[in-house]
Every structure is written in structure tokens, then in C-alpha cells.
Amino acid sequence: MRAFDFSRAESVGSAAQHGNAETAFVAGGTTLLDLVKLDVMRPAAVVDINALPLKTVERLADGRLRIGALVTNTDLAHHPEVKRDYPLLSQALLAGASTQLRNMATTAGNLMQRTRCPYFRDVGSACNKRQPGSGCDARDGINRMHALLGGSADCIAVHPSDMCVALAAIGATLTLEGPAGEREVAFADFHPLPGDTPHIEHDLAADELITALTLDAPLTLDAPLARAGSHYLKLRDRASYEFALASAAVQLNLDGERITEARLALGGVATKPWRASEAEAALVGRPAELASFERAAEIALRDARPLAHNAFKVDLAKQAIVRALRDATRAARQGGTDTQESQA
Amino acid sequence: MMDDSVHSPTRRGTPAPTLNVNFTLNQQPISLEVAPNAVLLDVLREQLGLGGTKKGCDHGQCGACTVHVDGQAMNACLRLAVMCEGQHVTTVEGLAREGELHPVQQSFLACDAFQCGYCTPGQMMSATALLNDARIGSDDAAVKEAMSGNICRCGAYKNILTAIQQARATLADDATRRAGEGTP
């Protein structure tokens, strides 16, 4: 592994001062050290931010939940308030990676997770994300795992996170801190589409640090009398410890048989955590039944652009949506969250 | 950070300055000098001569390097040694106590939970961590899920699961006995 300087940040301010294009912050290190070993990331300096006081989860007066940047994926998934009010997030977190990696990985690190595109990870391949202007070897290469939605001529790399798919459905705000002070960014705006600048992966300046992630108030808070249900379904090549081929995060409120509120986000098929807003709108007011679910799935994949090897993911994603909607509906009728395993 | 031209390594050819790091390793305090980019796995194996922790993929995909950091299972290949400052690190060499194998080690032996043995230290470190973690369920499905970060290419999974559940029973018996001894 190539050499770099190492230092420890004592405060958020001092961390931000260190931040520049040559510097990488390390928290869990699961993405960073993997990619430095592959020579894909080449920081001249690494700043350890683990001593910063960003490890708490707190309920805000308006009902939202504020999560410190350094809360680990394991601790967040098992946090009592997350399990109670955001079981979708807990399920998604536990569907990601392995026990060991979740113990290391942090909330902010997951937001900054980088794509698993094998051409991005191989410095011998052309990749516009890793080296702007070099081309994209995935487009005419082995693209079975690549994106159906949100791709461009320059990049079809899939966003790999499970946590972020749940966040797209739940809604959240990031707090960023830099030399100019604090600012907030809506989660939906944090990850841009690749367009012709796939190397720009997030709205975070080099001298800024993510300090917190604040979840929108739970859906049930808006409609306390509605029956709410959620489900995260992840379909993959093996039953555990694998990235998604397609995943669906669903939150539903039901009033009797009708859907009064719907959230739907997709993973494994898009270049960013993908909220399917039109499909959500098509669900509201409809009966919670198969025909509505299938229609929503058709709408969600309407703009899919399959490549040579990933056309099967169009059907797979639709099936993931239908099943997740069905399981969330069942959960709502049972008055809670579907904890029943619904594996592929 | 991605453009070749900007990023020739800053000091290739010159020896990197080392950093001092202090942590507890298998219950013994240690202090050593490490390179800033040295990962815990390599420090354990190369610098400290503790070869029990294995290098498989070196990218967090196989679990052969699993150790405990402050009681939690982690991939030693993806952790800088300097990041362990002030922490408690346990390797497979630290499982046995006073010459007696840990119940998980005993059950791996009794259940024939390995063939080549290369993944076994990592498997046992994940197993001991999950048996101590009340957040992880005790049924077979929960154990399999919690163990999915440890790959066994010999395919000894069935016996590994049996060994873990047997160790769980042994540990529960031991706890009951200790509680019994405590009552007059």
C-alpha cells in the first residue's frame, strides 16, 4: 500500500482545516483502506476522525432523529429508537456487508461509500469516475451488475449502499461542517447523477466533514391513526454478504384497504439511491393489492435502460418492488413492521 | 485524488517515519512503532509474530483476519494499526486462558468444524464475538447471518454452525454452574 501521512483530528474544526483534495478522512476505513490497497484512492494524508464527538443518536423536539456521523452501522441498526420508528433503516443496514464490516463502518462513511463497479476498482481499466475522460470499460464490458436507471454515456456504475436506499425512502438531511461554518443538504440532493462528471459523487467539499444525519420524522407521526408498515427486500446472488442485484425499500400508510402514503426507493439498479416518486404517486389512493403494486413497479422501471448483460434486472427489480409492497402491506395490517424474513 | 499526474507517491523511496501506538493486545499492554500505513493484520503477523490471524483476501471479503477490537469482531486487514491507540485487541492467540482452550475452540475440535483450518481462527473470533452479543439472535438462522462474513472454501459451514451452538450450550452451563457456586 502506498505511503501517506497520518494524523488525528481533535475537533471538527481542525479536521476541516486538514481537508483538501489530497487528504482522506478515515472513520471505519472499510472503503478507504480497501481502495488505497487497490491504488484506486491515493491520499497523501489520512486524518483519523474517530476521536470527534459524533457518536450520539438524539431525538429532536420536532420528532426527527439526529444521528452522529460516527455511529457505526451495527449500533445504528440496533438502536432502540431506530428499531421502533425506522425499522426500514435497521433492516437495510443489517442487509448490508458483514458483521465485521458493520462493526467498523460508520453512518457518514456509508453515505460516502464508493461504487463496486469492477472497472472502477481496477486501475488497468478505463473509468471516467476514477480518471475523468478515460472512458468507460463497463458500457461494452461485463455489465451484469450495472445500472438500469440514472446512467449516462460516461458512467453506469451502481450506488452500492443499502442504508442509503432506506434513507431515500425515509427522507433525511445531512449536516456538513467546513471553514465557512455549518450547512445542511437534503439527502436526495447529496448524491448527484453521473452525467458527464461521474467523478463528482457527492455535494461535499474537500474541506467539509459530514457531522450528522437527521432522519425526517417517522411517517406515522403525520398520520398517527393510520396503519403503517415498511419492508426492505434485497435480492442478490447469495443469501447474505453480497451487494444487491435489486433492492426495494417501502414505507406505506393504510387507511382501511387504501394506501394513503407511499414511499418507494430502489437499490442495486441505479447510479444513486433511487427514489421512485412517480410510482409512489401512483400508489396513493389505490387499494393495497397486487394490481396496484404491479402498476407501481411498471412505472418505477419505465425509464430503465438495460445493457448487454443486465436486462434480467428489470424484471428482478419489478418483482422486488411488488414483494416489498406486499410485505409492507402485511406489516401494516399486522400493526407494525414486517420482521418476517423475505429472502430471495 | 484520482488523477495519476497529480499523485506520484509523496515519499516513495524514502523510509516513512514511524508512529508510536499503545494498545492492549491479548490482555498485555504493548507499545510499538508502526508505519502510518501499516494495517493491524500485517503488524500482528509481521511485527509481532502472531501468525494465528490469517491473511486471506486482504480486502474485508473473507473474514480470515477477524480479531476483536474492544470486544467487537473486525477485519484486521482494513484497520490501520495506529487507529488502535488505547483499544483492546484480542487475537485467536488470546482465546485460551491459563492453558485451557476456550469453549469455542473445544467445540470446533469436537465438532470437526474445519478441514484445512486456514479460515478457522477468523471463524472462531466471529463465533466468540457473536456468543457475547445479546443483539444477535441465538437461532441457527441468526448465527448463519452473523457468520456470513467468514468464508470457508472447504465448506465446513455445517459443522461450524454445530460447533457454535454447542459452545453456546457449554457457556450457558458454565454460567449456571458459576451462579450456583455463588449461592450459599
Interface residues (C-beta under 8 A of the other chain):
Chain A: M1 R2 A3 F4 D5 F6 A21 E22 A24 V26 G28 G29 T30 L33 D34 V36 K37 L38 V40 M41 R42 P43 A44 V46 D48 N50 T74 H78 L94 A97 S98 T99 Q100 L101 N103 M104 K129 R130 Q131 P132 H199 A239 S240 Y241 E341
Chain B: M1 M2 D3 D4 V6 H7 P9 T10 R11 R12 A16 L19 A35 P36 N37 V39 D58 H59 G60 G63 T66 Q72 A73 M74 N75 C77 L78 R79 L80 V82 M83 S126 A129 L130 R135 I136 A141 K144 E145 A146 M147 S148 G149 N150
